[in-house]
Amino acid sequence: MSGSINIGLLGLGTVGSGVVRILEQNGTAIAQKLGQPLRIKRILVRDLKRHRQVAVDPSLLTADPEAILDDPEIPIVVEVMGGTGAAREYILQAFSRGKNVVTANKDLLALYGKELFDAAAVHGVDLLFEASVGGGIPIIHPLKECLAGNRIRQVMGIVNGTTNYILTKMSREKRDFANVLHEAITLGYAEADPAADIEGDDAARKMAILASIAFSTRITYPDVYREGISRITVDDINYAADLGYAIKLLGLAREDSEGIEVRVHPALVPLNHPLAAVSDVFNAIFVEGDAVGETMFYGRGAGSLPTASAVVGDIMEAARNIAHRTSGRIACTCFYDKPIKPMGATITRYYLRLIVVDRPGVLASIAGVFGDREVGLASVIQERMLGELAELVLITHRVREQNLQDALQMLADLPVVKEIACILRVEGGETR
Amino acid sequence: MSGSINIGLLGLGTVGSGVVRILEQNGTAIAQKLGQPLRIKRILVRDLKRHRQVAVDPSLLTADPEAILDDPEIPIVVEVMGGTGAAREYILQAFSRGKNVVTANKDLLALYGKELFDAAAVHGVDLLFEASVGGGIPIIHPLKECLAGNRIRQVMGIVNGTTNYILTKMSREKRDFANVLHEAITLGYAEADPAADIEGDDAARKMAILASIAFSTRITYPDVYREGISRITVDDINYAADLGYAIKLLGLAREDSEGIEVRVHPALVPLNHPLAAVSDVFNAIFVEGDAVGETMFYGRGAGSLPTASAVVGDIMEAARNIAHRTSGRIACTCFYDKPIKPMGATITRYYLRLIVVDRPGVLASIAGVFGDREVGLASVIQERMLGELAELVLITHRVREQNLQDALQMLADLPVVKEIACILRVEGGETR
């Protein structure tokens, strides 16, 4: 067995601690698989004195990035510090010094992916990022390599564990959003500032990364349409269940002749769709290709050891490439420049909940508005009476988003329509 | 873009036709991804005149294997002819002439894996086999690379589409095994000779391959214990459903301090387990690792284009390795030699259905036998009367298989026990 391969770790938080733990626990088998052991040579931390989640030799810790970036004996830098400031700088510096980089940083990739991949290519080094989407779930490599013979039709993902946990709890325990969110924060399942999760920003970053690979064109975070889950009510979850659907925060990426659409929003998913059964903090990415048909990748989308599992897989890949002198072997595959479809041009079905005056002829005038805008109604259910008002739940046929928005605008102007209480897309059925 | 990479196809049946189709449909994008196009140079067929599932230039067809094996311009041989005779010879010859091989041949790998991988290593070439398990589902690469940092605890798979289709139909339509099998053969979902599927042989071959990778030790087909599904009745499916379980043909591979167990048999799986929802011809492989936790890979486990999707992914991998001069990059990882656990030493829960004489004291004597052999009973349900007889459904606690078998032997000798009508394992719960 030849000498060890040195790793410099940037960050020793949740994911970094997991990497240290895996290399300790499974280091022997990993060395057997690689033909040489992996060794963490230095770890960049902000505070040398802080208590750590994992026991490490204090002499490994450094507060000076140059101790890693300037060490010619470290060919692999693992960036698990997060953020888009220093992390970006350090990665670019690592590249310029011929080092390979493994990162879990979705924020960075979803914004600066092109810059980073271009820099890696210039220096002929690896930029590996399996951990950036779906935590420990293998999805980047399968999509980029195993499924590379396919034209990908769509990627649908439950890629945020916090929101999936909240929606699962709301659905099982019939508790409202604010109540479950509060509990999730208390239990540590949601951040104290939960906006990035519940507004869909985190999921949007992951979808930008997945869509870029799936369609071989650069999609960045601002390209992704997003809506969060804060307006979902238990009533909507119940009505959806009655109609045979679960409500999930879905990431969607599709391609058709008009371009690429990438969006994150809550959606009704048929209960018989594999994504509907993905509960609690679990993530799953459903990929449809022209050859492979429907596939799904399921597992824990976050957490110290699951995310570190993906990081270690990538470190091993980088180590193999170093041993075979093929660093930079699979570079960026965004060789197309495809247009992004405006949201108004997307086509899907909608679930609508309206509060209307309960009076003869009301349904006819509502149906008339939809008809005017060519919005077909698949089902209309009067759910319950609210004094003089009635609650209507409608599911549309497939319709262009712009037509639906126009119809809703006209509905809002009808005196008999008191409130458009909920608008949700229905996904996971036929797409053509 | 540099010159094309030539491929020799051994076989033009279901999978071979799929490979031709994918390279036709998606050849341009594939060439972009690789930096050079793939080109099928020759195709070995038995009968040059036979009608083909796909249109190919007749000049590509040959009945002479040497036209491929002896062509120095063909660096990648794709073996999709099946069988363990000529296929094995051709692959060994291809290796000896420095060619890389992509195969979908599970029968061959599950029997002659060691010989083939050793030969590939000697000649420094690739032997890639993503298509051998789970059709188009990426599972070999994820297990071998993305999850390589994990100690794998267990692999549980629904890896045979025919039996999953039959069990799904029996469960949904309450039709008996023979009836559904007959229909499946008529519709082409099952082979005219369905033994390899319904007796679990096909699943056992796939589990031998998965277990070898998961535990880094060579498991061959004869090492795998197997039971088929032909004795499953609709009654058992109904009782299982009442108790909260689905019946699936499961492949299981586990490691503990006593060694490796690999087995294929029908089993009760809790309805809230991700595998329980895998229906029809779909396959799924559930992998549990010490770092990643629970993951699952889902998709079509057979069929022309799905299987060809995996083959084309492997061809692209072989082509990249040729371009980078790193063929043989990831060799066999069976570097341990772990013992196979005898079935008697395996531990699980059991579902039992007994036909007994309906008389006071009968239950006590049955319970006594189980108690003698230290078989704990989790639940005992008297399901229905059959004249003077009663049907008992029991679920045991976790018990060593040998103890259960001993108890069943003693039960069979009790005059009040008329029949041990069904014995099924219960899996997918706690394993420790």
Interface residues (C-beta under 8 A of the other chain):
Chain A: G18 R21 I22 L23 Q25 N26 A29 I30 Q32 K33 E130 G136 I137 P138 H141 P142 E145 C146 L147 A148 G149 N150 R151 S216 P274 A277 G289 D290 A291 V292 G293 E294 T295 M296 F297 Y298 G299 R300 G303 L305 P306 A308 S309 A310 V312 G313 I315 M316 E317 R320 H324 T326 R329 I330 T333 F335
Chain B: G18 R21 I22 L23 Q25 N26 A29 I30 Q32 K33 E130 G136 I137 P138 H141 P142 E145 C146 L147 A148 G149 N150 R151 S216 P274 A277 G289 D290 A291 V292 G293 E294 T295 M296 F297 Y298 G299 R300 G303 L305 P306 A308 S309 A310 V312 G313 I315 M316 E317 R320 H324 T326 R329 I330 T333 F335
